[in-house]
Amino acid sequence: MNSYVVGIDIGGTKLAAVVADKNGNILQKVRKPTEAEKGYQYAVQLLLEMVDQGIHRAGLKRESISGIGVSCGGPLDTKTGVVYSPPNLPGWDAVPLKALIEAEFHIHTVIENDANASALAEWRFGGGRGYNYVLYMTMSTGIGGGIVANGQIYHGANDSAGEVGHQILLPNGPLCGCGKRGCLEALCSGPSIARRAQAAIRKQPNTHILDFTDGSIDHVKSEHVLQAARNGDALAISLMDETAYYMGWGIANLVNILNPEIVLIGTIAVAAGDLLLNPIRRTVADMAMQRPAELVQIMPAQLGDAVGDLAAVSLVIGN
Amino acid sequence: MNSYVVGIDIGGTKLAAVVADKNGNILQKVRKPTEAEKGYQYAVQLLLEMVDQGIHRAGLKRESISGIGVSCGGPLDTKTGVVYSPPNLPGWDAVPLKALIEAEFHIHTVIENDANASALAEWRFGGGRGYNYVLYMTMSTGIGGGIVANGQIYHGANDSAGEVGHQILLPNGPLCGCGKRGCLEALCSGPSIARRAQAAIRKQPNTHILDFTDGSIDHVKSEHVLQAARNGDALAISLMDETAYYMGWGIANLVNILNPEIVLIGTIAVAAGDLLLNPIRRTVADMAMQRPAELVQIMPAQLGDAVGDLAAVSLVIGN
């Protein structure tokens, strides 16, 4: 009986292969460094071995596996299963990942970008359970997103939908990693919050933010701003409020366009909780249309560090 | 054989009932004024009579009709078929339109907001034929929108998705009809273009825009700006370029979020053609991410004045 699945999580620094049952219980997990500089052939070969190792350690055989889900940085083509040079995987250009995996195992394989796969995992196992219209947003080194409507990922025409972090709010604002200016990501990602904090401290050094670092302005990170804000530091609070304003503005636009029941926000929003979420909620109530704004809930994502494994697994667990 | 359908188009000033075959050919059309001030009971009773009249004139019987589609201003609930005080239908609060129609005819009835129904009509009969991801935008007295993905309207959690005209670009910008500031609609709808033109002419009266009116600045409309731009008037061209910039910015955000194959824009974009669409396309190429921007086409809507009838009809024509 093939009632188990395999999940593969491909990150820029770590590879993981997990074996799970159809309820998403992880039975075995194998981890290795990606060593991206060795090229994709090395990593793919390693992954194939890791999958076999996981299956073996779980006391199963290949025949017990009904599907393999792969969560990987995009851009990628979910129909052909080809990966196109993700920023965190230099040299992975036009890698036929689905074909390589299926050639080895002869098991149905689904490739998905990590933000979309995480959105599906939050819908299936996390904060999105029971909701028909879920918007998931990452908020860490970047701001990504995934849209799940009626249990299906909304892919768009070439698997590019959900790039919610690259909506432009301030066309003359700070430069974004994508090359444009004033994207939501360039204002509210972890590094963007840190950059705004560093500039603000240089102008207004009367702050306790530096108490949480080694004293160097250059070493200020978003988590130091959050810690200082929790301790009542005025500059840190104003930086968090500014972050909430931009997040709220961006989410208000998304609420008007997508009308989600729930918006789940990861990492930084999970760490900050209501300190960040409450001013985001107020801004959304203020800037979005009344009918969709009344309905939407804005909540922290629930899966935390487990999201990577469950993202991959959720791609091949049936409805 | 019930191979015909009825479409009902409810506007603030006009009611229409059409009878069509399943290819969308309109066999009969009955029109009456809405006389909204007489209340919804009057209009609904009138509509029921108009439907019977249309069926009779087409030489058919009620038994020949397989479905009734109703296109109406929102907000409304597509599941219950209840209409909630559309701005153009004062007093239509919580009108159980679907139930009232089905009680009379015992024919399956589908209620949809007009922008969504128009998007479906453009997908089925107009510029969106053959595309899996279509974004339709109205651009006349307001800016509305409808999203059609894989032949289905994307409704969102409470039928509020697609309010693309209320994404906020300039939070301190001009007041919008919705009560917020700096919505795309407050910058690029017909009345918004006229308002910007009137303000610009007062500052810079050296323009030929007034040649197309009775000479009164207060009477300047968006079509006068377009006419003057076609004739090479510098101020009019800069107003159209400004309009294209804001439209392009808003569409770039939508392209990143929704990844459509085609964006179809109505009325003003149809009238202006490439004079407006080319600078919109350049702005989208500049502001959207490369992968979705390379794919998307930005085109005028195709159905013109026929969209109202076909919008209603397309709701009850099968795939």
Contacts between the chains, C-beta under 8 A, distances in Angstrom:
chain1	res1	chain2	res2	distance
A	75	B	291	5.4
A	132	B	157	6.8
A	133	B	156	5.7
A	133	B	157	4.5
A	145	B	257	8.0
A	149	B	154	6.8
A	154	B	149	6.9
A	154	B	154	7.8
A	154	B	258	8.0
A	155	B	259	7.4
A	156	B	133	5.7
A	156	B	258	6.1
A	156	B	259	2.4
A	156	B	260	7.0
A	156	B	292	6.8
A	157	B	132	6.8
A	157	B	133	4.5
A	157	B	259	5.2
A	157	B	260	6.2
A	157	B	261	4.3
A	157	B	292	7.3
A	157	B	295	5.5
A	157	B	296	7.4
A	158	B	259	6.6
A	158	B	291	6.3
A	158	B	292	6.8
A	158	B	295	5.3
A	159	B	259	7.5
A	160	B	256	7.6
A	160	B	259	4.2
A	160	B	289	6.7
A	160	B	291	4.8
A	160	B	292	4.0
A	160	B	295	7.8
A	161	B	257	6.7
A	161	B	258	5.7
A	161	B	259	3.9
A	161	B	292	7.7
A	162	B	257	7.0
A	162	B	259	7.9
A	163	B	256	4.2
A	163	B	257	6.8
A	163	B	259	7.8
A	163	B	289	5.7
A	163	B	292	7.2
A	164	B	256	7.4
A	164	B	257	5.8
A	166	B	256	4.8
A	166	B	288	7.9
A	166	B	289	5.5
A	167	B	253	4.1
A	167	B	256	5.9
A	167	B	257	6.5
A	168	B	249	6.5
A	168	B	252	6.6
A	168	B	253	6.3
A	168	B	287	5.6
A	171	B	249	6.7
A	171	B	287	7.3
A	178	B	289	6.2
A	180	B	287	6.3
A	249	B	168	6.4
A	249	B	171	6.7
A	252	B	168	6.6
A	253	B	167	4.1
A	253	B	168	6.3
A	253	B	253	6.9
A	254	B	257	6.8
A	256	B	160	7.6
A	256	B	163	4.2
A	256	B	164	7.4
A	256	B	166	4.8
A	256	B	167	5.9
A	257	B	145	8.0
A	257	B	161	6.7
A	257	B	162	6.9
A	257	B	163	6.8
A	257	B	164	5.8
A	257	B	167	6.5
A	257	B	254	6.8
A	257	B	257	6.0
A	257	B	258	7.3
A	258	B	154	8.0
A	258	B	156	6.1
A	258	B	161	5.7
A	258	B	257	7.3
A	259	B	155	7.4
A	259	B	156	2.4
A	259	B	157	5.1
A	259	B	158	6.5
A	259	B	159	7.5
A	259	B	160	4.3
A	259	B	161	3.9
A	259	B	162	7.9
A	259	B	163	7.8
A	260	B	156	7.0
A	260	B	157	6.2
A	261	B	157	4.3
A	287	B	168	5.6
A	287	B	171	7.2
A	287	B	180	6.3
A	288	B	166	7.9
A	289	B	160	6.7
A	289	B	163	5.7
A	289	B	166	5.4
A	289	B	178	6.2
A	291	B	75	5.4
A	291	B	158	6.2
A	291	B	160	4.8
A	292	B	156	6.9
A	292	B	157	7.3
A	292	B	158	6.8
A	292	B	160	4.0
A	292	B	161	7.7
A	292	B	163	7.2
A	295	B	157	5.6
A	295	B	158	5.3
A	295	B	160	7.8
A	296	B	157	7.4
